[in-house]
Amino acid sequence: PQAPSTRNDIRNCSTDPPYLPPTATNTTARLAALRGHMQTHGVHAYIVPSTDAHMSEYISERDARLGWLTGFTGSAGTAVVTQDRAALWTDSRYWTQAERELDCNWELQRTTSIESIGIWILNAVPVGGNVSLDPFLFSIGTWKSYSQALQGSGRTLLPLETNLVDQAWGDQRPLPSSSEIYSLPAEFTGSSWQEKVVGIRQQMEQHVRGPTAVLLSGLEETAWLFNLRGDDIPYNPVFYSYTLLTNTTISLFLEGSRLSAAAQESLLSGCPGPLCVELLEYGQVSAHLHSYAQGNVTVWLGTEYTTYGLYSVIPQEKLLEENYSPVMTAKAVKNAHEQELLRAAHVRDAVAVIQYLLWLEKTVPQGQVDEFLGAQHIDALRWAQEHSRGPSFQSISASG
């Protein structure tokens, strides 16, 4: 029989032995390691999402826990592992890909609804069992949905701050980024970080609830507020960080040793005083927030980007919850200078696209170009434009 075409080469777990395409990952040892840690912690089912601790659209290799555990490299999915079963939920964009990348340890569930994950868990976990997850990888809304799905079932939803996939991954897990975090030159910002901080503090004063602090978890929020950039995540000029901005203090949680000299100087230029940035280690955010929340305070946060892990540190009566933080809404309104820069960037990008269309007209009739080469070529044309920092997502290229 002819070998299956690579496009349709998918696993077949019903034959003996099962057929696995060369694209499938053997996950037996990984699952065994995870199950060992689950047993140690008394966990009957462990939920693994495809997110990071900041609800980022894209994630770094270090945060690709779902990909490491399952072999599935799609951008969206959820895995649940028990001692004798393992399942992956993903949407229709990825069903074929999942059948090519998963081995026969995994059941593929062709849906993403938390309700269906809940039903599967109730079938797989006996009454009295613990269902665990890392609360710093789940949004507030997702946590509440899981809580609801298991409510009254006799199974306990147990947040576990030790990430069991990280334990199983061990020293094979990619290291955190060590590249420089740098200041965006003034000609690209339209306003200094000090002006932005003053603007957010004015919003705090004017708010009817009178919040004493704003907590920022979205990576682009901190990058925008301080006019800083990094490259911790592909296609996104951001870096791992949190910010707690109060009426009188500014706490920035990040790997301080990575700040460029100019960035550090800029952040410390207002010291001592209300525009002095206190630099704290990235991992200290929970402890710092916990001690801040002991006082007579109200913390304003955006629920879209805050994980349940951080949210649960703050007593309910001291929370001011909105979908988006005031920084996210301020960032969305571009000043005149930023608008001018956006238009100029679009003109430069249009030049690259026009060059690409001309190139296609000449080269496609010769029959030498496929979609992959086309994507590489337009990337190169964009890179050649002034101020380019690369594409904002992997070029999606198709014909016919």
Protein Blocks (a to p, Z undefined) as FASTA:
>chain_A
ZZddfklmccdfkbccddddfkbccfklmmmmmmmmmmmnopabdcddfbdfkopabdcf
klmmmlmmnopacfbdcddddfkbccddddfklmmmmmmmpcfkbccddbfbfklmmmmm
mmmpcghiacdddfklccfklmmmmmmmmgonlpacdddfbafklmmnmmmbccddfbdc
ddddfklnopafklmmmmmmmmmmmpmnlpabdcdfbfklmmmmnopacdfbghiacddd
dddddfkbccddddfklpcfklmmmmmmmpgcjkbccdddfklmmmmmmmmmmmccdddd
dfklpcfklmmmpcfklcccdfbdfklmmmmpccfklmmmmmmmmmmmmmmmmmmmmmmm
mmmmnopacfklmmmmmmmmmmmpghiabjfbdcdddeZZ
